[in-house]
Amino acid sequence: MSGNTQNWNRRSLMKAGIAGVAAFGPGIQLFGGTANAAAKVVIQYDWLMSNGQIGDIVAVTNGYFQEAGLEVEFSPGGPNSATVPPVVAGSAQLGQFSETPQLYAARASGVPVKILACGFRTGPYALTSKPGNPVRSVADLKGKKIGIQPTARFAMDAVLAKNGIDPADVTILNVGFDKAPLVRGEVDAIGGWITNTQALSIVGDDRVDLLLSDLGLASYANVYFATDGAIENDPETLAKFIGAVGKGWGWAHANAQEAVKKLVETYPEIDLDWELKTIDLVLKLSFDAETGRDGWGTFDPTSIESQIALLDQIGQYPNGRPKSEDVYTLKVLGLSAAERPKLAAPGA
């Protein structure tokens, strides 16, 4: 993904149904399909199509959806679109959140949705600093001025709580998505998507990027989800979709540069040169030792439980935290196991 950070907070989730990062692409696209009676699947994305969906796009261009007997429609989102309502109403069979906290907030608010698979092994939100005054670890946070978008403030609160840091020891300033406050020296570090390499380039190639996951805030990103009813009534179709997307990510893993070209050919608004520079990072976010063992899209229920507990600790669920077993299902991963490639991070 690239661009603006997602709207993680519960109030905005209920208002808009989504939030995410700026990306690129046209409106609704119809992909896949055959002349025969293919199963129609609509997926509602948080934002417009970007490098975070490169495997999904490869699944189209390489015919993996067609091979699975699916006619797939991509419904991109945007800053004022809604992800949850189409899925709950049944006009979309599944959706994709930017990160797991959105799903937890939805479930805590009574929305009957569950995680099916997670495309990124960690959320790509990071703190960026300059080498002359770097933030490389938790210890470096004390005494720093940190620029954070208001919708991501809870994430910094969670980092401080996780590490037992007194909030008074860190100055949090509200910023937008522009990196200029860091360049001008108004903040010591600034939050944003590590995959938005074009925006980060103004800071310099020697910048220091530190993922919030390296500060103890675990999360998964590119979270595919569906309603309890869809999972109960037709898990096979959902599994065919996830299996085809997994094959797309597997092909991108083996053919990174060609995958980027397919992305840009499908969505010409995307900048080829920047995406070629970013694809290795995207693949490292998508694959690790666990995907090498359990396949692309896997997630750890134990991690989900700890994520929910930490967010509950900082008051994210005023009406009660969701139960971990209510926010995910392993059924779709099980049904798609044969299709999802078992690959570790490139070069690992």
Secondary structure as the mmCIF struct_conf table of DSSP 4:
data_model
#
loop_
_struct_conf.conf_type_id
_struct_conf.id
_struct_conf.beg_label_comp_id
_struct_conf.beg_label_asym_id
_struct_conf.beg_label_seq_id
_struct_conf.end_label_comp_id
_struct_conf.end_label_asym_id
_struct_conf.end_label_seq_id
BEND BEND1 GLY A 3 ASN A 4
HELX_LH_PP_P HELX_LH_PP_P1 THR A 5 GLN A 6
BEND BEND2 ASN A 9 ASN A 9
HELX_RH_AL_P HELX_RH_AL_P1 ARG A 10 ALA A 16
BEND BEND3 GLY A 17 GLY A 17
BEND BEND4 GLY A 27 GLY A 27
STRN STRN1 GLN A 29 GLY A 32
BEND BEND5 ALA A 35 ASN A 36
HELX_LH_PP_P HELX_LH_PP_P2 ALA A 38 ALA A 38
STRN STRN2 ALA A 39 TYR A 45
BEND BEND6 ASP A 46 LEU A 48
HELX_RH_3T_P HELX_RH_3T_P1 ASN A 51 GLN A 53
HELX_RH_AL_P HELX_RH_AL_P2 ILE A 54 THR A 61
TURN_TY1_P TURN_TY1_P1 ASN A 62 GLY A 63
HELX_RH_AL_P HELX_RH_AL_P3 TYR A 64 GLU A 67
TURN_TY1_P TURN_TY1_P2 ALA A 68 GLY A 69
STRN STRN3 LEU A 70 SER A 75
TURN_TY1_P TURN_TY1_P3 PRO A 79 ASN A 80
BEND BEND7 THR A 83 THR A 83
HELX_RH_AL_P HELX_RH_AL_P4 VAL A 84 ALA A 89
TURN_TY1_P TURN_TY1_P4 GLY A 90 GLY A 90
BEND BEND8 SER A 91 GLN A 93
STRN STRN4 LEU A 94 GLU A 99
HELX_RH_AL_P HELX_RH_AL_P5 THR A 100 ALA A 108
TURN_TY1_P TURN_TY1_P5 SER A 109 GLY A 110
STRN STRN5 VAL A 113 PHE A 120
BEND BEND9 ARG A 121 THR A 122
STRN STRN6 TYR A 125 SER A 129
TURN_TY1_P TURN_TY1_P6 PRO A 131 GLY A 132
BEND BEND10 ASN A 133 ASN A 133
BEND BEND11 SER A 137 SER A 137
HELX_RH_3T_P HELX_RH_3T_P2 VAL A 138 LEU A 141
TURN_TY1_P TURN_TY1_P7 LYS A 142 GLY A 143
STRN STRN7 LYS A 145 ILE A 148
HELX_RH_3T_P HELX_RH_3T_P3 PRO A 150 ALA A 152
HELX_RH_AL_P HELX_RH_AL_P6 ARG A 153 LYS A 162
TURN_TY1_P TURN_TY1_P8 ASN A 163 GLY A 164
HELX_RH_3T_P HELX_RH_3T_P4 PRO A 167 ASP A 169
BEND BEND12 VAL A 170 VAL A 170
STRN STRN8 THR A 171 ASN A 174
BEND BEND13 PHE A 177 PHE A 177
BEND BEND14 LYS A 179 LYS A 179
HELX_RH_AL_P HELX_RH_AL_P7 ALA A 180 VAL A 183
TURN_TY1_P TURN_TY1_P9 ARG A 184 GLY A 185
BEND BEND15 GLU A 186 GLU A 186
BEND BEND16 ASP A 188 ASP A 188
STRN STRN9 ALA A 189 TRP A 193
TURN_TY1_P TURN_TY1_P10 ILE A 194 THR A 195
HELX_RH_AL_P HELX_RH_AL_P8 THR A 197 LEU A 200
HELX_RH_3T_P HELX_RH_3T_P5 SER A 201 VAL A 203
TURN_TY1_P TURN_TY1_P11 ASP A 205 ASP A 206
STRN STRN10 VAL A 208 LEU A 211
HELX_RH_3T_P HELX_RH_3T_P6 LEU A 212 LEU A 215
TURN_TY1_P TURN_TY1_P12 GLY A 216 GLY A 216
STRN STRN11 ALA A 221 THR A 227
HELX_RH_AL_P HELX_RH_AL_P9 ASP A 228 ASN A 233
HELX_RH_AL_P HELX_RH_AL_P10 PRO A 235 ALA A 254
HELX_RH_AL_P HELX_RH_AL_P11 ALA A 256 THR A 266
BEND BEND17 TYR A 267 TYR A 267
TURN_TY1_P TURN_TY1_P13 PRO A 268 GLU A 269
BEND BEND18 ILE A 270 ILE A 270
HELX_RH_AL_P HELX_RH_AL_P12 LEU A 272 SER A 286
HELX_RH_AL_P HELX_RH_AL_P13 ALA A 289 ASP A 294
TURN_TY1_P TURN_TY1_P14 TRP A 296 GLY A 297
HELX_RH_AL_P HELX_RH_AL_P14 PRO A 301 GLN A 313
TURN_TY1_P TURN_TY1_P15 ILE A 314 GLY A 315
TURN_TY1_P TURN_TY1_P16 PRO A 318 ASN A 319
HELX_LH_PP_P HELX_LH_PP_P3 ARG A 321 LYS A 323
HELX_RH_3T_P HELX_RH_3T_P7 SER A 324 ASP A 326
BEND BEND19 VAL A 327 VAL A 327
STRN STRN12 TYR A 328 TYR A 328
BEND BEND20 LEU A 330 LEU A 330
HELX_RH_AL_P HELX_RH_AL_P15 LYS A 331 LEU A 335
TURN_TY1_P TURN_TY1_P17 SER A 336 GLU A 339
BEND BEND21 ARG A 340 ARG A 340
BEND BEND22 ALA A 345 ALA A 345
TURN_TY1_P TURN_TY1_P18 PRO A 346 GLY A 347
#
